[in-house]
Amino acid sequence: RSSVVSCAGCRAGRALVVARLPGALSADRRVALMARFWRDALRRVPGWDVCLALAAPAGCAGVLLEAYGRTEIGDAEAAAACRFAPLSLSAANAATLGRRGLVVIDGVLSQRQLAAARRDASGLRAGRFALAGDHGERGDAVSWVRGDDADVGDGLRHAVRMLRGVADELERHGYVASTTHRVPRQCQLARYGPSGKGYDRHLDRCALGVEDLGLLEWLRLSDYRGRALTAIIYLNEDWSLARDGGALRCWIAGRDV
């Protein structure tokens, strides 16, 4: 098949000039050229052993990149973005945390706020909770909650915002033991039963190095290696250590506190 490109007049009379455009080939010619192209291309491909030798490091690099990018807190926010006006820490609180590694602040929720948060937490559906711990180290059931979850009530949402505002308050009051904090959007809500196990001694932050974990696992645990602060709000009402037990024990500088 041809393509008409122009009509031209000749002195001897009128003539229709028909020309084939460069590349406007017949179907058979196109098939022949494509076959020759692929035949030549395949001749230039290295042997399968070379291909496999190249594919192996490429595959390893892909696995390492996946591990490096793996995160459950990809939408974490800068501390300043989590500022919550009702939360008010002091410079003394920040100094105590920096010096001792632990600070306890009583009455961070009013009785009304505590009751509302506890009511909302108790009202979450049972299917939201799952048993925690992979090796029997803890006996609680946990649910991950976010302030914008549709089933999280205002009382529990207030408590979540209080927790998420801690890093900003510390930064504003001169805390420098860790800086440039990023705050996850989700918080862990834990329920301990009346006769269940507590939580064994553990670290919230992975302190093992690449030589202990191996490169792949070390990369996959980036979320845990980057942790700097743990903040907990207790929603218990009328709690007595002598009657109910359940004290928080912390090991600070080798001492049981």
C-alpha positions as CSV (number, residue, x, y, z in Angstrom):
1,R,0.0,0.0,0.0
2,S,1.3,3.5,-0.9
3,S,0.7,6.9,0.6
4,V,0.0,9.9,-1.5
5,V,2.4,12.7,-0.7
6,S,1.8,15.3,-3.5
7,C,0.3,16.1,-6.8
8,A,2.6,17.8,-9.4
9,G,1.9,19.4,-12.8
10,C,4.1,18.5,-15.8
11,R,4.6,20.5,-19.0
12,A,3.6,17.4,-21.0
13,G,0.3,17.2,-19.3
14,R,-1.3,16.5,-16.0
15,A,0.2,13.6,-14.0
16,L,-0.5,12.1,-10.6
17,V,2.8,11.5,-8.7
18,V,2.5,8.9,-6.0
19,A,5.4,8.2,-3.7
20,R,5.9,5.9,-0.8
21,L,6.8,7.7,2.5
22,P,10.0,6.6,4.1
23,G,9.0,3.8,6.6
24,A,5.7,3.3,5.0
25,L,6.5,-0.4,4.2
26,S,4.4,-3.2,3.0
27,A,3.1,-5.6,5.6
28,D,5.4,-8.4,4.5
29,R,8.4,-6.1,4.6
30,R,7.6,-4.9,8.1
31,V,7.3,-8.5,9.4
32,A,10.6,-9.4,7.8
33,L,12.4,-6.4,9.3
34,M,10.9,-7.0,12.8
35,A,12.0,-10.6,12.6
36,R,15.5,-9.6,11.7
37,F,15.6,-7.0,14.5
38,W,14.7,-9.5,17.2
39,R,17.0,-12.1,15.8
40,D,19.9,-9.6,15.9
41,A,18.9,-8.4,19.4
42,L,18.8,-11.9,20.8
43,R,22.3,-12.6,19.4
44,R,23.6,-9.7,21.5
45,V,22.0,-10.9,24.8
46,P,24.6,-12.4,27.2
47,G,24.4,-16.1,28.1
48,W,21.9,-17.3,30.7
49,D,24.7,-17.7,33.3
50,V,25.6,-14.1,32.9
51,C,22.0,-13.0,33.2
52,L,21.6,-15.0,36.4
53,A,24.8,-13.6,37.8
54,L,23.4,-10.1,37.2
55,A,19.9,-10.9,38.5
56,A,21.1,-12.2,41.8
57,P,22.7,-9.0,43.1
58,A,19.8,-7.0,41.6
59,G,17.3,-9.2,43.6
60,C,19.3,-8.8,46.8
61,A,19.3,-5.0,46.3
62,G,15.6,-5.1,45.8
63,V,15.0,-7.0,49.1
64,L,17.3,-4.5,51.0
65,L,15.5,-1.5,49.5
66,E,12.1,-3.0,50.6
67,A,13.5,-3.6,54.1
68,Y,14.9,0.0,54.2
69,G,11.6,1.5,53.2
70,R,9.4,-0.7,55.4
71,T,7.6,1.3,58.0
72,E,4.3,1.3,60.0
73,I,4.6,5.0,60.8
74,G,5.1,6.5,57.3
75,D,2.5,9.2,58.1
76,A,4.1,10.3,61.4
77,E,4.1,14.0,62.0
78,A,6.6,16.5,63.3
79,A,6.2,17.2,67.0
80,A,5.1,20.8,66.4
81,A,2.2,19.6,64.3
82,C,0.9,17.6,67.3
83,R,0.8,20.6,69.7
84,F,-2.3,20.3,72.0
85,A,-3.1,23.4,74.1
86,P,-4.8,21.5,77.0
87,L,-1.5,19.7,77.6
88,S,0.9,21.7,79.8
89,L,4.2,20.3,80.9
90,S,6.8,22.4,82.6
91,A,10.5,23.0,82.3
92,A,10.9,21.1,85.5
93,N,9.2,18.1,83.9
94,A,11.6,18.2,80.9
95,A,14.6,18.6,83.2
96,T,13.5,15.6,85.4
97,L,13.1,13.4,82.3
98,G,16.5,14.4,80.9
99,R,18.2,13.8,84.3
100,R,16.4,10.7,85.5
101,G,15.1,9.2,82.3
102,L,11.5,9.1,83.8
103,V,8.9,11.6,84.9
104,V,5.5,11.0,86.4
105,I,2.8,13.7,86.1
106,D,-0.3,13.1,88.2
107,G,-3.7,14.5,87.3
108,V,-3.0,15.1,83.6
109,L,-6.7,14.3,83.0
110,S,-9.5,15.6,85.1
111,Q,-12.0,13.2,86.6
112,R,-14.5,14.0,83.9
113,Q,-12.0,13.5,81.1
114,L,-10.7,10.3,82.7
115,A,-14.3,8.9,82.9
116,A,-15.0,9.8,79.3
117,A,-11.8,8.3,78.0
118,R,-12.3,5.1,80.0
119,R,-15.9,4.9,78.8
120,D,-14.9,5.2,75.2
121,A,-12.1,2.7,75.6
122,S,-14.5,0.2,77.2
123,G,-17.0,0.7,74.4
124,L,-14.7,-0.3,71.6
125,R,-15.8,-3.5,69.9
126,A,-14.1,-6.7,71.1
127,G,-12.9,-7.5,67.5
128,R,-10.7,-4.4,67.6
129,F,-8.4,-6.0,70.2
130,A,-5.9,-8.8,69.7
131,L,-3.7,-10.6,72.2
132,A,-0.3,-9.0,72.3
133,G,3.1,-10.7,72.5
134,D,4.7,-13.3,70.2
135,H,6.4,-15.3,72.9
136,G,4.2,-15.1,76.0
137,E,6.0,-12.1,77.3
138,R,2.8,-10.1,77.9
139,G,-0.8,-10.8,78.9
140,D,-2.7,-7.8,77.5
141,A,-4.9,-7.3,74.5
142,V,-4.2,-4.3,72.4
143,S,-5.9,-2.1,69.8
144,W,-4.2,0.6,67.7
145,V,-6.3,3.8,67.8
146,R,-6.0,7.0,65.9
147,G,-7.7,10.3,66.8
148,D,-9.5,10.4,63.4
149,D,-11.0,6.8,63.7
150,A,-14.7,6.9,63.3
151,D,-15.4,4.7,66.4
152,V,-13.1,6.6,68.7
153,G,-15.2,8.9,71.0
154,D,-14.3,12.4,72.1
155,G,-13.0,11.3,75.5
156,L,-10.5,8.8,74.1
157,R,-9.6,11.2,71.3
158,H,-8.7,13.8,73.9
159,A,-6.3,11.3,75.6
160,V,-4.7,10.4,72.2
161,R,-4.1,14.0,71.5
162,M,-2.6,14.5,74.9
163,L,-0.1,11.7,74.3
164,R,0.8,12.9,70.8
165,G,1.4,16.4,72.2
166,V,4.1,15.3,74.7
167,A,7.1,15.6,72.3
168,D,6.3,19.1,71.4
169,E,5.8,20.2,75.0
170,L,9.2,18.7,75.9
171,E,10.9,20.4,72.9
172,R,9.4,23.7,73.9
173,H,10.7,23.4,77.4
174,G,14.3,22.6,76.5
175,Y,14.5,18.9,76.4
176,V,17.6,17.9,74.4
177,A,18.2,14.2,75.2
178,S,16.5,13.5,71.9
179,T,15.5,16.0,69.2
180,T,13.6,16.4,65.9
181,H,10.9,14.0,67.1
182,R,8.3,12.5,64.8
183,V,5.0,11.4,66.3
184,P,3.1,8.4,65.0
185,R,-0.6,9.0,64.4
186,Q,-1.6,5.7,66.1
187,C,-1.4,5.0,69.8
188,Q,-1.6,1.6,71.5
189,L,-4.5,1.0,73.8
190,A,-3.8,-2.0,76.1
191,R,-6.2,-3.9,78.3
192,Y,-5.0,-6.1,81.1
193,G,-7.4,-8.6,82.6
194,P,-7.9,-9.0,86.4
195,S,-6.1,-12.4,86.5
196,G,-3.9,-12.2,83.5
197,K,-0.1,-11.9,83.1
198,G,1.6,-8.5,83.2
199,Y,4.4,-7.5,80.8
200,D,7.9,-9.0,81.2
201,R,10.9,-6.7,81.4
202,H,11.6,-5.4,78.0
203,L,12.9,-2.4,76.0
204,D,10.6,-0.3,73.9
205,R,13.5,0.6,71.6
206,C,15.6,-1.9,69.7
207,A,19.2,-1.3,70.8
208,L,20.8,-4.2,68.9
209,G,23.3,-3.4,66.2
210,V,23.6,-4.7,62.7
211,E,26.2,-7.3,63.8
212,D,23.6,-8.8,66.2
213,L,20.6,-8.7,63.9
214,G,22.0,-9.0,60.4
215,L,21.6,-6.3,57.8
216,L,18.2,-7.3,56.6
217,E,16.5,-7.5,60.0
218,W,18.4,-4.3,61.2
219,L,16.8,-2.4,58.3
220,R,13.4,-3.9,58.9
221,L,13.4,-2.7,62.5
222,S,14.0,0.9,61.7
223,D,10.8,2.0,63.4
224,Y,11.9,0.4,66.6
225,R,15.5,1.6,66.4
226,G,14.3,5.2,66.0
227,R,12.2,5.3,69.1
228,A,13.2,7.9,71.7
229,L,10.3,8.5,74.1
230,T,7.5,6.4,75.6
231,A,4.4,8.2,76.9
232,I,1.7,6.4,78.9
233,I,-1.7,7.6,80.2
234,Y,-3.3,5.3,82.7
235,L,-7.1,5.2,82.5
236,N,-7.7,3.3,85.7
237,E,-10.2,4.7,88.2
238,D,-9.8,4.4,92.0
239,W,-6.6,2.3,91.7
240,S,-4.9,1.0,94.8
241,L,-1.5,-0.6,94.5
242,A,-2.0,-2.5,97.8
243,R,-5.4,-3.8,96.7
244,D,-5.0,-4.1,92.9
245,G,-1.3,-4.5,92.3
246,G,0.0,-3.8,88.8
247,A,2.8,-1.3,89.5
248,L,5.0,0.0,86.6
249,R,8.6,-1.0,87.1
250,C,11.4,0.8,85.3
251,W,15.1,0.0,85.2
252,I,17.0,3.3,85.1
253,A,20.8,3.2,85.1
254,G,20.7,-0.4,86.4
255,R,18.3,0.5,89.3
256,D,14.8,-0.9,89.7
257,V,12.4,2.1,90.1
